[in-house]
Amino acid sequence: MRARLLALAVTLSLGALASSAPAVAKPVPNVFDHKDWIGVCDNTLRCTVMGLAPDDGASRAYLSIARDGDPTAAAALKVVIYSDANIPSGPVHLRAEGFDSDIPGRWDDDSIVATSKDPALIASLARLGSGEAKAVTVSIGKASASLSLAGSAAALVWMDDRQGRLGSVTALTRKGPRPVTAMPPAPPVPLYVAAPKGSAAEIKPVVFPKALLARPELKDCDKAQLAQTDERGAWRLGGDLILWAVPCQLGAYNLDSSFFLSDARGGAIRPAPIPFIATPDSTEAGADQSFSLVNADFDPKTMILSAFEKARGVGDCGDLDRFVWDGKAFQPLEVDYMPECRGVSTEGWPAIARGRLK
């Protein structure tokens, strides 16, 4: 499967500089994945670290600690326990060696969700991974799960480092004397303006221009998929502009399509301007085509292009994307990423890039 995971290009390591040159700190990756904990930071330095349940089918749950990039932002704890049975809302019990606490929980569709911003509670949890405790048991009634602490200490250090908090009074680990006033502000959430409503419309039937199918970007596509008509897409974006969706490769649960723009006559064809956001998966797979999306569709009413790449069939890992057409390019409103397949449904995936509409 060709991974196509959008965005923030972050170099994972730098070679050592010559001894005569001044030392340069290595950049901190925006994705962390170690043992049973993962972490993701977005373009505003909002970071989330998550402790995951084993992928053994016995239980589905996770624990997360999230924090905005603003120096004064408080950390927020969330515990989610999935259940097929409707469980009455009530306190979720967290227990580990040297730790015992209850957090108010509420039933939400198929899970119990418990949240807290209690700094003392979160600080106690942050210390567990560096102590004797091996796991945290989360439970409510007959529903329970054991969440490993393996990797939690490193994940919290990573998050503090990514946000520039190490050695400061706001750090969750490795606190220091550096005051809040010494920390830079977080990057703002980018604001985008969607193209006017009513300026886009779907085109049926979809007949590809010959010049489109002859594009060199499609030379490695499955010929049978290129000939398919059911998965083709075309939309008039307004004025003299058409968006084309060309089915390229089909896997067991993923359809990879390539998106192009052209004028109304099918000329001036070029790849659609969709931002590419690099992750460890996309880097390892060698993906570099920003115009290629998986399980994608465009909604002409909202001007939003959405995609959902599943790293496995149940859809508990991969990336989930939403881009808005602003009249010139597609802009990222939400790119959520889950690197581990551990039963976390999409509403729990952290963002690796985000924006908002004006």
Secondary structure as UniProt FT lines:
FT   TURN            19..20
FT   STRAND          31..34
FT   TURN            35..36
FT   STRAND          37..41
FT   TURN            43..44
FT   STRAND          47..52
FT   STRAND          61..67
FT   TURN            71..72
FT   STRAND          76..82
FT   STRAND          90..96
FT   TURN            97..98
FT   STRAND          99..108
FT   TURN            109..110
FT   STRAND          111..116
FT   HELIX           119..128
FT   TURN            129..130
FT   STRAND          135..140
FT   TURN            141..142
FT   STRAND          143..148
FT   TURN            150..151
FT   HELIX           152..162
FT   TURN            163..164
FT   TURN            166..167
FT   TURN            169..170
FT   HELIX           180..182
FT   STRAND          191..192
FT   TURN            197..198
FT   STRAND          201..202
FT   HELIX           210..213
FT   HELIX           216..218
FT   TURN            219..220
FT   HELIX           223..227
FT   TURN            230..231
FT   STRAND          233..236
FT   STRAND          242..250
FT   STRAND          255..262
FT   TURN            264..265
FT   STRAND          270..271
FT   HELIX           280..285
FT   TURN            290..291
FT   STRAND          292..294
FT   STRAND          297..299
FT   TURN            300..303
FT   STRAND          304..310
FT   TURN            313..314
FT   STRAND          318..325
FT   STRAND          330..338
FT   HELIX           346..348
FT   STRAND          351..354
FT   STRAND          356..357
//
